[in-house]
Amino acid sequence: MVTTKPSNLFPDIIGQANAKRVLEFFCRGFEKTDIIPHLMFVAPKGCGKTTMTKATARRLKEINSDKKYFEINCSTIKNVKQFFNQIVIPLCQDRDATILFDECSEIPKDVSMALLTILNPNPDNMTSFTLEDYTVDFDFRRLSFMFATTETQSVFHALMDRLERVDLEEYSIEEMGKIVSLNLDVNIEPKTLEDIASVLRGNARAAQKMAQKIESYCEMNDVKRFGESDWKKLSKILSIFPMGLNTTEILLLNILKDNKDCSLTNLSAKTGISKQAVQRDFEIYLQKHSLMEITTAGRNITAKGLEYLKELA
């Protein structure tokens, strides 16, 4: 019987047990074969995609010290000629490298088509790509490609099929607390740490930023141990609300409280926010936590949403 154990290759990364086990398997394979699959890291913004890719790249460099790490923001890639001249030739030709294509949903279509050729699987783990009579050989015993995105639906489906998907999980309240604590140089009460973690929406980047704000508060007020009263003061100063809701989400709940079966158009008009932004940036989180619901009749606040507003008042 095969049992799964927590990975010990990424001791500094909190949580993400499943992803770390998968990556440990691939890294151990790389030790023996010099080959690692082309990886696709998928997670919401702020949930550690870049951190995990960098940790994987560091592990590959420990195995192959010649392996350099390069990070490409795909929104800067305009066309296949630029991709070839500014990325492929200088970073891939006759080099040992790990390359992260971040926000890869922004890759132009002609570059996606080129990548289909470059990443075409074969027993030799080598491919070639030619543009304007110039050919570059890709040796994937020396090159490792990684991709990261929050928008998998926008990545060309055939390119997705070339990649090994690694999904990152949402952090638990306990894990968020650990991330905050690791980024703090002051003592913090356990119950207070739990309260802080509860407003961070599972976002590791938000946890790091919150730690910086707490550090500033403690320095300004000469606080040695950050407790519940300090957290209440800081929450009031920074307008931090329960469950991490922002002022716009609370506004939406109040509009829904006063307008039964409210339409998206009505919500947009009352807030001055586009319908697409209301759906993408605000409704998803409210629905996730059962504070509002959408039916065929329209949008409504739930009993939990009403209770939230009552407690907030």
DOFI-29149 format. One record per atom (N, C-alpha, C): residue in three letters; x, y, z. Coordinates in pm, whole numbers, padded with zeros to 5 digits, always signed. Atoms other than C-alpha are relative to their C-alpha. Example, Ala and Ser with C-alpha at 12.3 -4.5 7.8 and 13.67 -1.06 7.14 Angstrom:
DOFI-29149
ALA+00089-00119+00000
ALA+01230-00450+00780
ALA+00090+00120+00000
SER-00082-00119-00006
SER+01367-00106+00714
SER-00077+00109+00073
end
This chain:
DOFI-29149
MET+00085-00119+00000
MET+00000+00000+00000
MET+00088+00124+00000
VAL-00076-00124+00009
VAL+00135+00344-00100
VAL-00062+00104+00092
THR+00049-00106-00088
THR+00105+00615+00165
THR+00061+00132-00041
THR-00051-00132+00033
THR+00145+00988+00116
THR+00045+00068+00128
LYS-00055-00072-00114
LYS+00361+01189+00353
LYS+00019+00146-00039
PRO-00026-00140+00031
PRO+00406+01564+00382
PRO+00137+00016-00065
SER-00128-00025+00065
SER+00681+01699+00158
SER+00097+00064+00098
ASN-00103-00066-00081
ASN+01009+01791+00327
ASN+00095+00081-00086
LEU-00084-00078+00091
LEU+01154+01967+00023
LEU-00032+00148+00005
PHE+00041-00140-00005
PHE+00966+02293+00088
PHE-00037+00038+00143
PRO+00032-00021-00142
PRO+00993+02344+00466
PRO-00041+00142+00033
ASP+00031-00139-00030
ASP+00959+02723+00446
ASP-00136+00044-00055
ILE+00131-00035+00058
ILE+00624+02713+00260
ILE-00110-00060+00086
ILE+00110+00043-00087
ILE+00317+02696+00480
ILE-00115-00053-00085
GLY+00115+00055+00069
GLY+00027+02477+00371
GLY+00037-00063-00134
GLN-00019+00052+00136
GLN-00015+02353+00012
GLN+00057-00142+00001
ALA-00054+00135-00015
ALA+00045+01992+00119
ALA-00010-00081-00129
ASN+00017+00079+00123
ASN-00095+01838-00201
ASN+00096+00045-00109
ALA-00088-00052+00104
ALA+00098+02067-00434
ALA+00146-00034+00032
LYS-00139+00029-00038
LYS+00421+02013-00239
LYS+00035-00147-00023
ARG-00026+00143+00026
ARG+00387+01634-00263
ARG+00022-00024-00149
VAL-00014+00015+00145
VAL+00338+01657-00639
VAL+00135+00053-00046
LEU-00125-00061+00042
LEU+00635+01889-00679
LEU+00121-00077+00051
GLU-00109+00083-00052
GLU+00854+01674-00456
GLU+00022-00121-00091
PHE-00010+00114+00090
PHE+00776+01378-00683
PHE+00073+00039-00128
PHE-00063-00044+00124
PHE+00874+01575-00993
PHE+00147+00037+00022
CYS-00139-00039-00027
CYS+01190+01714-00830
CYS+00089-00123+00022
ARG-00078+00123-00019
ARG+01303+01367-00723
ARG+00023-00069-00134
GLY-00019+00053+00135
GLY+01245+01253-01078
GLY+00108+00076-00075
PHE-00101-00083+00065
PHE+01458+01544-01199
PHE+00141-00039+00045
GLU-00131+00043-00051
GLU+01744+01425-00976
GLU+00055-00118-00079
LYS-00042+00123+00068
LYS+01752+01096-01168
LYS+00007+00015-00152
THR+00016-00004+00146
THR+01658+01204-01521
THR+00035+00133-00065
ASP-00019-00137+00051
ASP+01727+01580-01556
ASP-00124+00053-00071
ILE+00124-00041+00066
ILE+01366+01606-01677
ILE-00107+00030+00106
ILE+00118-00031-00080
ILE+01073+01778-01508
ILE-00110+00043-00096
PRO+00106-00040+00093
PRO+00731+01822-01674
PRO-00011+00152-00010
HIS+00034-00142+00013
HIS+00626+02162-01806
HIS-00117+00026+00093
LEU+00097-00014-00108
LEU+00431+02286-01505
LEU-00090+00121-00019
MET+00097-00109+00000
MET+00118+02501-01489
MET-00052+00017+00143
PHE+00046-00030-00136
PHE+00055+02660-01146
PHE-00128+00083-00009
VAL+00131-00064+00007
VAL-00307+02760-01093
VAL-00046+00035+00141
ALA+00051-00043-00131
ALA-00443+02964-00800
ALA-00052+00142-00013
PRO+00042-00140-00003
PRO-00627+03287-00720
PRO+00119+00090+00030
LYS-00107-00096-00027
LYS-00418+03602-00692
LYS+00036+00000+00148
GLY-00047-00010-00137
GLY-00205+03619-00380
GLY+00008-00131+00075
CYS+00000+00130-00069
CYS-00219+03247-00305
CYS+00130-00078-00016
GLY-00131+00063-00008
GLY+00147+03171-00362
GLY+00053-00064-00127
LYS-00050+00061+00123
LYS+00197+03080-00728
LYS+00148+00032-00022
THR-00138-00040+00024
THR+00516+03280-00766
THR+00093-00054+00107
THR-00081+00055-00109
THR+00645+03173-00425
THR+00030-00148-00023
MET-00018+00142+00022
MET+00591+02808-00514
MET+00091-00027-00121
THR-00087+00020+00117
THR+00755+02840-00856
THR+00145+00031+00035
LYS-00136-00034-00039
LYS+01058+03011-00705
LYS+00061-00108+00089
ALA-00049+00109-00086
ALA+01086+02739-00441
ALA+00037-00122-00084
THR-00030+00113+00089
THR+01071+02473-00715
THR+00127+00028-00079
ALA-00120-00037+00075
ALA+01332+02662-00918
ALA+00125-00011+00087
ARG-00115+00013-00091
ARG+01561+02678-00613
ARG+00040-00146+00018
ARG-00028+00143-00016
ARG+01527+02304-00569
ARG+00070-00056-00123
LEU-00065+00047+00123
LEU+01618+02244-00935
LEU+00144+00050-00007
LYS-00136-00055+00003
LYS+01921+02471-00895
LYS+00091-00074+00099
GLU-00079+00080-00094
GLU+02033+02268-00591
GLU+00048-00129-00067
ILE-00037+00123+00072
ILE+02037+01966-00822
ILE+00095+00031-00115
ASN-00083-00043+00112
ASN+02187+02150-01120
ASN+00038+00146+00024
SER-00043-00134-00042
SER+02388+02453-01004
SER+00010+00099-00116
ASP-00009-00090+00117
ASP+02410+02591-01360
ASP-00136+00059-00039
LYS+00136-00037+00042
LYS+02033+02639-01380
LYS-00036+00139+00052
LYS+00040-00136-00035
LYS+01942+03010-01382
LYS-00153+00010-00001
TYR+00146-00020-00008
TYR+01592+03136-01297
TYR-00036+00133-00066
PHE+00049-00121+00067
PHE+01408+03385-01519
PHE-00152+00005+00013
GLU+00145-00020-00016
GLU+01061+03529-01464
GLU-00049+00097-00106
ILE+00053-00081+00110
ILE+00863+03662-01760
ILE-00145+00038+00031
ASN+00140-00045-00008
ASN+00547+03873-01722
ASN-00057-00006-00141
CYS+00048+00026+00136
CYS+00346+03753-02019
CYS-00075+00117-00062
SER+00066-00117+00057
SER+00165+04084-02058
SER+00099+00085-00081
THR-00101-00075+00076
THR+00496+04219-02195
THR+00030-00066-00135
ILE-00023+00070+00127
ILE+00497+03964-02479
ILE-00104+00046-00101
LYS+00093-00058+00097
LYS+00344+04128-02787
LYS-00024-00089-00122
ASN+00015+00084+00119
ASN+00407+03882-03071
ASN+00112-00103-00002
VAL-00095+00112+00002
VAL+00606+03575-03168
VAL+00142+00046-00035
LYS-00134-00048+00035
LYS+00894+03773-03320
LYS+00070+00058+00123
GLN-00058-00054-00123
GLN+00950+03966-02996
GLN+00033-00113+00097
PHE-00022+00115-00087
PHE+00914+03641-02800
PHE+00128-00073-00038
PHE-00117+00072+00049
PHE+01178+03476-03015
PHE+00128+00078+00026
ASN-00122-00081-00009
ASN+01426+03766-03012
ASN+00037+00040+00143
GLN-00028-00053-00134
GLN+01391+03882-02651
GLN-00003-00106+00110
ILE+00010+00103-00103
ILE+01318+03557-02467
ILE+00070-00130-00044
VAL-00051+00130+00043
VAL+01398+03246-02669
VAL+00152+00004-00022
ILE-00143-00001+00035
ILE+01740+03343-02811
ILE+00088+00031+00121
PRO-00091-00030-00112
PRO+01892+03511-02501
PRO-00013-00093+00121
LEU+00021+00077-00123
LEU+01740+03283-02234
LEU+00003-00151-00021
CYS+00017+00144+00023
CYS+01696+02941-02399
CYS+00111-00065-00081
GLN-00097+00059+00092
GLN+01971+02894-02652
GLN+00127-00043+00072
ASP-00121+00057-00059
ASP+02244+02663-02522
ASP+00019+00045+00145
ARG-00008-00042-00140
ARG+02159+02743-02157
ARG-00070-00100+00089
ASP+00073+00072-00103
ASP+02055+02571-01838
ASP-00085+00104+00073
ALA+00085-00104-00057
ALA+01754+02765-01714
ALA-00137-00055+00039
THR+00141+00018-00034
THR+01418+02757-01540
THR-00070+00131-00032
ILE+00069-00122+00043
ILE+01174+03004-01696
ILE-00145-00006+00043
LEU+00140-00013-00040
LEU+00847+03112-01538
LEU-00069+00099-00092
PHE+00086-00087+00079
PHE+00583+03254-01771
PHE-00120+00036+00089
ASP+00104-00039-00096
ASP+00371+03443-01518
ASP-00116+00067-00073
GLU+00123-00053+00062
GLU+00010+03547-01596
GLU-00008-00045-00146
CYS-00012+00053+00137
CYS+00027+03319-01899
CYS-00131+00007-00078
SER+00124-00023+00076
SER-00338+03389-01989
SER+00017+00117-00096
GLU-00025-00115+00087
GLU-00189+03702-02152
GLU+00087-00034-00121
ILE-00084+00039+00114
ILE+00022+03504-02401
ILE-00078+00018-00131
PRO+00068-00017+00129
PRO-00070+03612-02758
PRO-00018-00133-00072
LYS+00035+00124+00069
LYS-00221+03350-02987
LYS+00116-00055-00083
ASP-00109+00052+00084
ASP+00078+03332-03224
ASP+00114-00056+00086
VAL-00101+00055-00090
VAL+00312+03275-02928
VAL-00047-00135+00056
SER+00055+00129-00045
SER+00080+03002-02798
SER+00022-00107-00105
MET-00021+00097+00108
MET+00103+02833-03137
MET+00148-00041-00008
ALA-00144+00033-00001
ALA+00484+02855-03123
ALA+00033-00094+00115
LEU-00026+00084-00117
LEU+00483+02704-02775
LEU-00051-00143-00020
LEU+00047+00135+00029
LEU+00281+02410-02904
LEU+00109-00082-00069
THR-00111+00068+00067
THR+00574+02325-03129
THR+00116-00023+00096
ILE-00115+00009-00092
ILE+00838+02397-02865
ILE-00023-00106+00107
LEU+00031+00092-00110
LEU+00661+02189-02598
LEU-00056-00134-00047
ASN+00053+00125+00053
ASN+00562+01904-02825
ASN+00071-00119+00064
PRO-00065+00112-00070
PRO+00625+01585-02623
PRO+00060-00101-00097
ASN-00065+00103+00082
ASN+00867+01330-02766
ASN+00102-00073+00087
PRO-00091+00082-00084
PRO+01100+01055-02634
PRO+00135+00064+00025
ASP-00132-00061-00015
ASP+01413+01269-02685
ASP-00001+00122+00091
ASN+00012-00122-00081
ASN+01281+01562-02480
ASN+00078+00116-00061
MET-00065-00108+00075
MET+01421+01792-02747
MET-00090+00041-00116
THR+00075-00051+00116
THR+01249+02014-03003
THR+00080+00114-00062
SER-00062-00115+00068
SER+01347+02285-03250
SER-00110+00093-00047
PHE+00095-00098+00052
PHE+01174+02605-03353
PHE+00075+00096-00090
THR-00064-00088+00098
THR+01254+02816-03658
THR-00087+00121-00027
LEU+00068-00125+00037
LEU+01163+03178-03724
LEU+00095+00079-00087
GLU-00078-00078+00096
GLU+01288+03367-04028
GLU+00140-00058-00020
ASP-00124+00072+00031
ASP+01556+03108-04106
ASP+00095-00014+00118
TYR-00084+00018-00119
TYR+01691+03111-03749
TYR-00062-00109+00085
THR+00051+00116-00074
THR+01654+02784-03558
THR+00064-00008+00138
VAL-00048+00021-00136
VAL+01680+02731-03184
VAL-00040-00140+00044
ASP+00028+00133-00054
ASP+01707+02386-03027
ASP-00032+00011+00148
PHE+00041+00001-00140
PHE+01528+02328-02697
PHE+00030-00137+00059
ASP-00037+00124-00068
ASP+01688+02063-02477
ASP-00061+00005+00140
PHE+00070-00007-00127
PHE+01451+01999-02187
PHE+00065-00084+00110
ARG-00084+00047-00109
ARG+01722+01822-01995
ARG+00076+00117+00061
ARG-00065-00122-00049
ARG+01865+02172-01958
ARG-00100+00112+00029
LEU+00101-00104-00015
LEU+01551+02387-01982
LEU-00122-00054+00073
SER+00124+00036-00069
SER+01250+02378-01749
SER-00095+00118-00013
PHE+00100-00105+00019
PHE+00936+02576-01837
PHE-00110-00014+00105
MET+00112-00005-00094
MET+00679+02679-01577
MET-00093+00114-00041
PHE+00102-00100+00032
PHE+00357+02872-01626
PHE-00086+00022+00123
ALA+00087-00029-00114
ALA+00128+03044-01377
ALA-00114+00090-00046
THR+00115-00082+00039
THR-00220+03191-01408
THR-00111-00010+00103
THR+00125+00006-00075
THR-00541+03276-01228
THR-00117-00025-00094
GLU+00107+00003+00100
GLU-00739+03256-01554
GLU+00021-00115-00098
THR-00026+00115+00087
THR-00711+02904-01693
THR-00090-00001-00123
GLN+00092+00000+00113
GLN-01014+02959-01916
GLN+00050+00084-00117
SER-00053-00087+00105
SER-00814+03220-02110
SER+00128-00055-00063
VAL-00119+00062+00058
VAL-00517+02992-02178
VAL-00042-00091-00114
PHE+00033+00082+00117
PHE-00523+02827-02521
PHE-00006-00148+00041
HIS+00025+00136-00052
HIS-00666+02479-02457
HIS+00107-00100-00042
ALA-00103+00095+00046
ALA-00407+02298-02667
ALA+00130+00020+00077
LEU-00118-00025-00082
LEU-00130+02467-02468
LEU-00018-00061+00139
MET+00027+00061-00131
MET-00294+02358-02142
MET+00026-00149-00003
ASP-00020+00145+00012
ASP-00280+01999-02270
ASP+00148-00038+00003
ARG-00144+00027-00001
ARG+00099+02028-02297
ARG+00058+00007+00143
LEU-00055-00035-00131
LEU+00135+02122-01928
LEU-00055-00091+00110
GLU+00041+00076-00118
GLU+00118+01938-01596
GLU-00053+00099+00101
ARG+00066-00101-00084
ARG-00130+02128-01383
ARG+00027-00026+00149
VAL-00020+00005-00146
VAL-00047+02205-01017
VAL-00092+00104+00061
ASP+00097-00092-00061
ASP-00342+02355-00831
ASP+00038+00029+00145
LEU-00025-00040-00138
LEU-00276+02551-00514
LEU-00132+00019+00072
GLU+00123-00004-00079
GLU-00532+02539-00235
GLU-00012+00132+00076
GLU+00021-00117-00085
GLU-00688+02820-00038
GLU+00054-00030+00139
TYR-00058+00019-00133
TYR-00512+02870+00293
TYR-00109-00003+00107
SER+00091+00005-00113
SER-00692+02779+00614
SER+00027+00119+00093
ILE-00019-00107-00098
ILE-00738+03029+00898
ILE+00130-00023+00077
GLU-00122+00031-00075
GLU-00463+02850+01091
GLU+00126+00029-00081
GLU-00116-00024+00086
GLU-00223+02867+00796
GLU+00023+00149-00023
MET-00014-00144+00017
MET-00297+03235+00740
MET+00063+00062+00124
GLY-00059-00050-00124
GLY-00215+03299+01106
GLY+00149-00026+00006
LYS-00142+00033+00000
LYS+00119+03123+01067
LYS+00078+00092-00093
ILE-00068-00089+00094
ILE+00205+03337+00764
ILE+00017+00138+00061
VAL-00010-00130-00067
VAL+00126+03655+00958
VAL+00109-00005+00106
SER-00094+00012-00111
SER+00326+03535+01258
SER+00145-00007-00048
LEU-00136+00013+00052
LEU+00630+03443+01048
LEU+00057+00133-00049
ASN-00043-00128+00052
ASN+00642+03796+00909
ASN+00001+00111+00105
LEU+00004-00096-00111
LEU+00620+03964+01253
LEU+00120-00016+00091
ASP-00106+00003-00100
ASP+00894+04058+01498
ASP-00053+00036+00138
VAL+00061-00030-00130
VAL+00648+04132+01782
VAL-00082-00120+00045
ASN+00086+00106-00053
ASN+00460+03895+02010
ASN-00145+00033-00028
ILE+00141-00019+00030
ILE+00095+03844+01933
ILE-00083-00105+00072
GLU+00086+00092-00074
GLU-00184+03688+02135
GLU-00065-00099-00096
PRO+00055+00104+00090
PRO-00312+03357+01986
PRO-00141+00032-00051
LYS+00137-00031+00042
LYS-00680+03463+01983
LYS-00001+00118-00098
THR-00011-00115+00091
THR-00586+03794+01819
THR+00050-00045-00136
LEU-00054+00050+00126
LEU-00384+03609+01555
LEU-00110-00069-00081
GLU+00111+00066+00068
GLU-00691+03399+01473
GLU-00098+00102-00058
ASP+00089-00105+00050
ASP-00906+03712+01441
ASP+00059+00070-00122
ILE-00067-00064+00114
ILE-00652+03870+01209
ILE-00008-00090-00122
ALA+00001+00095+00112
ALA-00630+03557+00993
ALA-00138-00009-00065
SER+00137+00017+00051
SER-01010+03551+00955
SER-00040+00108-00101
VAL+00039-00109+00092
VAL-01014+03879+00756
VAL+00087+00003-00125
LEU-00100-00006+00107
LEU-00737+03792+00508
LEU-00041-00073-00127
ARG+00060+00060+00121
ARG-00956+03600+00261
ARG+00089-00107-00063
GLY-00083+00109+00051
GLY-00708+03314+00230
GLY+00113+00043-00089
ASN-00098-00058+00091
ASN-00457+03543+00059
ASN+00133+00019+00072
ALA-00131-00005-00068
ALA-00093+03491+00158
ALA+00065+00137-00015
ARG-00057-00133+00019
ARG+00011+03825+00009
ARG-00064+00101+00096
ALA+00069-00087-00095
ALA-00254+03997+00221
ALA+00053-00021+00141
ALA-00055+00030-00132
ALA-00110+03821+00527
ALA+00134+00071+00021
GLN-00129-00069-00010
GLN+00237+03961+00456
GLN-00019+00150+00015
LYS+00027-00143-00010
LYS+00098+04310+00405
LYS-00058+00036+00136
MET+00057-00025-00132
MET-00104+04285+00727
MET+00109-00001+00107
ALA-00110+00005-00096
ALA+00210+04187+00917
ALA+00078+00131-00001
GLN-00071-00127+00009
GLN+00378+04504+00790
GLN-00078+00112+00069
LYS+00083-00101-00065
LYS+00084+04716+00909
LYS+00004-00014+00152
ILE-00008+00024-00145
ILE+00094+04554+01253
ILE+00135+00046+00053
GLU-00133-00046-00040
GLU+00469+04617+01272
GLU+00002+00154+00014
SER+00002-00147-00004
SER+00411+04986+01192
SER-00079+00050+00120
TYR+00083-00039-00114
TYR+00133+05013+01451
TYR+00078-00018+00130
CYS-00073+00029-00124
CYS+00350+04855+01720
CYS+00116+00097+00019
GLU-00111-00095-00010
GLU+00646+05081+01642
GLU-00050+00139+00037
MET+00054-00133-00027
MET+00431+05395+01645
MET-00053+00013+00142
ASN+00063-00004-00132
ASN+00265+05300+01974
ASN+00081-00070+00108
ASP-00091+00067-00095
ASP+00560+05126+02142
ASP-00067-00123+00064
VAL+00070+00121-00045
VAL+00359+04800+02165
VAL+00095-00119-00009
LYS-00088+00117-00002
LYS+00556+04491+02266
LYS-00077-00130-00023
ARG+00084+00118+00020
ARG+00269+04242+02262
ARG-00133+00046-00058
PHE+00119-00044+00073
PHE-00011+04291+02010
PHE-00119-00086+00042
GLY+00115+00073-00052
GLY-00347+04198+02165
GLY-00131+00046-00060
GLU+00133-00024+00055
GLU-00721+04223+02110
GLU-00034+00148-00008
SER+00031-00143+00002
SER-00752+04590+02203
SER+00078+00071-00111
ASP-00080-00058+00108
ASP-00471+04676+01962
ASP-00061-00033-00136
TRP+00061+00040+00126
TRP-00639+04480+01685
TRP-00128+00079-00028
LYS+00123-00080+00017
LYS-00969+04664+01742
LYS+00035+00142-00044
LYS-00041-00135+00038
LYS-00790+04999+01721
LYS+00050+00004-00144
LEU-00056+00003+00136
LEU-00600+04903+01406
LEU-00111-00026-00102
SER+00112+00029+00091
SER-00918+04762+01247
SER-00081+00125-00028
LYS+00077-00124+00019
LYS-01096+05092+01304
LYS+00077+00099-00086
ILE-00083-00093+00078
ILE-00806+05295+01166
ILE+00000-00037-00148
LEU-00015+00046+00138
LEU-00778+05083+00851
LEU-00132-00046-00064
SER+00132+00043+00051
SER-01154+05010+00808
SER+00002-00148-00039
ILE-00002+00145+00021
ILE-01103+04635+00840
ILE-00128-00058+00060
PHE+00129+00052-00042
PHE-01438+04457+00859
PHE+00003-00152+00017
PRO+00005+00145-00017
PRO-01533+04105+00973
PRO-00004-00074-00133
MET-00010+00085+00118
MET-01461+03829+00718
MET+00080+00065-00113
GLY-00082-00067+00101
GLY-01241+04078+00532
GLY-00080+00070-00108
LEU+00079-00072+00099
LEU-01529+04242+00346
LEU+00051+00142-00014
ASN-00037-00140+00020
ASN-01452+04578+00191
ASN-00125+00088-00004
THR+00113-00094-00010
THR-01670+04890+00190
THR-00098-00018-00116
THR+00090+00018+00114
THR-01808+04818-00159
THR-00087-00123+00019
GLU+00080+00121-00025
GLU-01919+04466-00064
GLU-00107+00027+00106
ILE+00100-00036-00101
ILE-02092+04607+00244
ILE-00107+00089-00061
LEU+00098-00083+00072
LEU-02257+04870+00023
LEU-00096-00088-00080
LEU+00085+00090+00077
LEU-02385+04591-00204
LEU-00101-00071+00090
LEU+00092+00067-00092
LEU-02533+04408+00094
LEU-00111+00095+00046
ASN+00102-00097-00043
ASN-02711+04723+00209
ASN-00099+00031-00111
ILE+00091-00021+00114
ILE-02852+04781-00140
ILE-00095-00118-00013
LEU+00083+00119+00012
LEU-02977+04423-00153
LEU-00100-00010+00116
LYS+00092+00001-00115
LYS-03131+04462+00194
LYS-00125+00084-00029
ASP+00111-00093+00028
ASP-03347+04746+00061
ASP-00066-00025-00135
ASN+00053+00023+00136
ASN-03414+04604-00288
ASN-00010-00150-00025
LYS+00022+00143+00024
LYS-03564+04256-00324
LYS+00010-00030-00149
ASP-00015+00044+00140
ASP-03482+04066-00648
ASP+00067+00109-00083
CYS-00071-00110+00066
CYS-03235+04338-00747
CYS+00072-00051-00124
SER-00069+00040+00123
SER-03101+04323-01102
SER+00145+00045+00003
LEU-00141-00039+00011
LEU-02734+04344-01193
LEU+00010+00144-00051
THR+00000-00136+00053
THR-02809+04660-01391
THR-00029+00101+00110
ASN+00034-00089-00110
ASN-02967+04818-01083
ASN+00117+00014+00098
LEU-00116-00005-00088
LEU-02669+04723-00867
LEU+00110+00086-00059
SER-00103-00078+00067
SER-02434+04872-01121
SER-00033+00149+00004
ALA+00041-00141+00000
ALA-02633+05195-01140
ALA+00013+00062+00139
LYS-00003-00054-00137
LYS-02654+05236-00762
LYS+00142+00014+00055
THR-00138-00005-00050
THR-02283+05173-00705
THR+00093+00080-00090
GLY-00087-00066+00095
GLY-02144+05338-01017
GLY+00114-00088-00047
ILE-00102+00098+00041
ILE-01943+05021-01085
ILE-00056-00080-00117
SER+00046+00074+00117
SER-01962+04835-01416
SER-00055-00136+00042
LYS+00060+00129-00030
LYS-02167+04518-01426
LYS+00106-00111+00005
GLN-00105+00102+00002
GLN-01859+04312-01513
GLN+00082+00004+00130
ALA-00078-00013-00123
ALA-01670+04450-01212
ALA-00080-00048+00121
VAL+00085+00048-00110
VAL-01966+04384-00978
VAL+00004-00152+00006
GLN+00000+00147+00004
GLN-01976+04022-01092
GLN+00136-00058+00037
ARG-00133+00059-00013
ARG-01601+03962-01101
ARG+00065+00031+00135
ASP-00080-00046-00114
ASP-01472+04163-00805
ASP-00073-00003+00134
PHE+00072-00013-00126
PHE-01749+04165-00546
PHE-00100-00112+00027
GLU+00105+00099-00024
GLU-02034+03918-00594
GLU+00056-00138+00034
ILE-00053+00135-00020
ILE-01814+03608-00602
ILE+00029-00026+00147
TYR-00035+00021-00141
TYR-01686+03657-00248
TYR-00125-00002+00087
LEU+00124-00002-00078
LEU-02032+03744-00112
LEU-00078-00130-00016
GLN+00067+00128+00022
GLN-02180+03432-00272
GLN+00075-00114+00067
LYS-00082+00107-00059
LYS-01892+03216-00154
LYS-00031-00016+00148
HIS+00025+00005-00144
HIS-01973+03305+00205
HIS-00149+00012+00034
SER+00145+00010-00019
SER-02350+03280+00156
SER-00060+00128+00060
LEU+00054-00128-00046
LEU-02409+03650+00224
LEU-00102+00055-00099
MET+00098-00036+00102
MET-02603+03694-00101
MET-00025-00120-00090
GLU+00032+00107+00093
GLU-02768+03471-00358
GLU-00054+00059-00130
ILE+00050-00041+00131
ILE-02855+03496-00726
ILE-00098-00105-00048
THR+00103+00090+00051
THR-03178+03344-00854
THR-00048+00052-00134
THR+00056-00046+00128
THR-03373+03371-01178
THR-00075+00131+00017
ALA+00074-00123-00024
ALA-03570+03654-01016
ALA+00092+00120+00020
GLY-00093-00109-00024
GLY-03263+03857-00926
GLY+00095-00030+00114
ARG-00099+00012-00108
ARG-03009+03918-00650
ARG-00062+00037+00133
ASN+00058-00024-00131
ASN-03098+03899-00282
ASN+00103-00024+00109
ILE-00082+00025-00118
ILE-02931+03922+00055
ILE-00056-00123+00071
THR+00043+00120-00072
THR-02942+03602+00260
THR-00021+00033+00148
ALA+00016-00018-00145
ALA-03032+03555+00626
ALA+00136+00023+00065
LYS-00135-00019-00053
LYS-02659+03528+00696
LYS+00050+00141-00030
GLY-00039-00136+00036
GLY-02604+03856+00511
GLY-00067+00103+00088
LEU+00072-00092-00090
LEU-02873+04030+00718
LEU+00060-00003+00139
GLU-00060+00012-00131
GLU-02717+03896+01035
GLU+00137+00070+00004
TYR-00131-00067+00009
TYR-02377+04024+00920
TYR-00018+00151+00016
LEU+00023-00144-00008
LEU-02513+04377+00870
LEU-00046+00041+00141
LYS+00049-00029-00134
LYS-02690+04362+01206
LYS+00116+00005+00100
GLU-00114+00005-00092
GLU-02370+04264+01389
GLU+00096+00115-00028
LEU-00090-00110+00037
LEU-02172+04524+01197
LEU-00051+00132+00057
ALA+00060-00124-00052
ALA-02415+04797+01305
ALA+00019+00010+00151
end
